[in-house]
Amino acid sequence: MPRYSIITTSGVGYNFTVHEPFTYKDITVPKGFTSNGANIPRSFWSIVPPNYMQILPAIAVHDYLCRESEFEKANQYFKELLIEQNVRPYKQKVLNSGVVIYSKYIRPTLKRFNLYKQDK
C-alpha cells in the first residue's frame, strides 16, 4: 500500500508530486509524476477536499493510468485503493460516483468536441 510520505502537495493550487516510485499491482507510478489531485466540485469539498492526503495514492494511480489510456483499470484500481487506504465508505461512494460520472459522460463529451486534454 502506498505511503502518504511519497506524495506531497506543491502549495500551488492543488497539484501534488510523487517523490519516489511506488507500485500497485502491475503498475508503477514513477518519481516526479504530477497531478492536479481530485477534480472535486467545490460543493463537495466539505466531504472530501481535493488534496485530502488519504486519497492521494488512489488519485496518483488513477491519473497515471488515465494518462496511459487505461481507463477501466484506472477506475477499478482507484476503487480498490480507497478501500485499502481505509477511506470511509460514504467518501468512497462520493469519490467513486464522481469517477463513474466523469468516465461515462464528461470525458466522452469532451472528446466529441475535441476539448479533452490528456497530458503525456
N, C-alpha and C positions, 0 to 999 in steps of 0.2 A: 504494500500500500504506500503510495507517495507520501512523503513528509511535507508538512507546510513550509519548513525551512528552506526548501529548494526553490520556492517561488516567492517573489517579493513584488509589492506594488511599487510603481515608479514615482508616485507623487504627482504625476502629470495625468489628469483625468482619471481614468480607471484602468490604465494599462498595467500589465504585470509582465515579469520576465522569469523564465526558468533558469536557475543558476547552476544546476548540474543535471545531466540527463537522467531521466527516470523511465522505467519500463513498466508497462501494464500489459499483461498477457503477451501478445505478439507484436506490440509496437513500442518504440522508444521515442519519447519526446526529447528532442535534442537541447543541449545547453544553448542558451541565447534565444530560444523560441519566445516570441512575444505575442500577447493577445490583449484585446480591449476588455477582457472579462465578460461577464454575462450581460447580454443586452436585455436587461430587465426594465420594463416600463417603470417610470418614477412612482406610479401609484402603488407598486408592489414593493418598493424599497423598504418599507417598514417591516415587511415579512422577510425578505431576503435582499440585502444590499448587493449591488453588482460586483463588489470586490470582497465579499464575505470569504474569509480565509478558508473555512471548512470546505467550500465548494471549488476552490481554485484548482486542485488536482483534476477534478472531473471536467472543469472547463478547459484546462490545458489539453487533456487527451481529446476531448470533443473537438476543439478548434483545430488541433493538429490534424486529426483525421479528416475534418471537413476540407482543410487545405489540400489534402491528398485525394479529395473527391470520394472518400469512403463514408458516405453519409449514413447509411443504415448501421454500419459498425460504430460510427461516432455516437449515434443516438443510444445504441444498446450499451456501450461502454460507459457513457455518461450516466445512464440509469444505474448500472452496477456499481459505479464508483460512489454515487450518492449514498447507496446502501452501505458500502464498505467504510465510508468516511463518517458513518453514524449521523447523517443529516436527518433531522426529524421528519417523520412521514408526511406531515402536511406541507413542509417545504419541498420535499421530493415531488409531491403531486403538483405543486405550483411550477416548479422548475421543469419537470418532465412534460407538463402540458404546454409550456412555452416552446420547448424544443419541437414537440409534435406539430403545433400550430405553425411555427416557422417553416419546418420541413415540408409540410403538406400544402401550405397556402402562400406564405410570403415569398420563399425562395423561388418557387415556380413562376410567380407573378413578376418578380424582379427579373428573372431570366427572360421571360416573354418580352419584356420591354427593354431588354439589354441594359438593365440597371444593376445587375448582380455583379458585385466586385469581389473577386476572390484573390487574396494575397498569396503569392508563392514565394 
